[in-house]
């Protein structure tokens, strides 16, 4: 489990903005390991989390994940901290997180508020630095 910390080193909360920092302050802090982003109802930023879909040795993507990535369109995607998953970042109205278990045992998680997501800055492929509208792919995944 990834516990969010304040830039000062105390425990932060994904639901209490008083414990959040700016990117600049978090990046300058020497506490913790890495950075994260809090998804909140203050904006429409969402993350689709694909676990165990990327071969870290070959970079090959599982076919089901490649289909989700294709349907997401041109948006920012990064390799997750585990090295074998992806975080697809974009915009949509997601107020209730969802974990969708696939028939093969893999899962897709969709979050838009009340969640802390670790970030790596390790772009997947040649994805852009923009956040696309993910509403259609989220509707498809949750149908």
Secondary structure, 3 states (H helix, E strand, C coil): CCCCECCCCCECCCCCHHHCCCHHHHHHCCCCCCEEEEECCCCCEEEEEECCCECCCCCCECHHHHHHHHHHCCCCEEECCCCCCEEEEEECCCCCCEEEECCCCCEEEEECCCEEEEECCCECCCCCCCCEECHHHHHHHHC
